[in-house]
């Protein structure tokens, strides 16, 4: 998943939906699948992430990305079904087997996680905090994200794609650290740094 964001438009390589700056309103945006709504820039990024995710299809309660979808839907003032209904799923491209599927899914999943942290001001810092006020949030992410990440890492290691022994918690915490401050520093591309980390895990 790649979002292309510039001063006046946002596009994705996974969905035909787009966002553009509202005419005559330099700090407000319109999203193609939310007609009539005017959003700020961060909420627009959330809407594009949601459309991008919905384009994968087969989204339902229990899906590994469902917690993200619920959070994004709440931010946009939508119910969960309403959030994914306007973005029709793109047809799945045939692949040669589960190994190629893993190669495609893990970067997409970890990039979604990084984008989520970057677009939510202060969330990356909160996940690293020892403050008791953030314990529930921290536990929420651990309970839902670590098992999914562990499954992907185990599958890749078994297939000989990455070096074995990578701990899912360590990887997600490392990604969280890389995302701290990225929302306020235009010279720092957290997504690129995360991609370098994932590339470093590969054996081939």
Secondary structure, 3 states (H helix, E strand, C coil): CCEEECCCEEEECCCCCCEEECCCCCCCEEECCCCCCCECHHHHHHHHHHHHHHCCCCCCCCCCCHHHHHHHHHHHCCCHHHHHHCCCCCCCCCCCCHHHHHHHHHHHHHHHHHHHHHHCCCHHHHHHCCCHHHHHHHHHHHHHHHHHHHHHHHHHHHCCCECCCCCHHHHHHHHHHHHCCHHHCCCCCHHHHHHHHHHHHECC
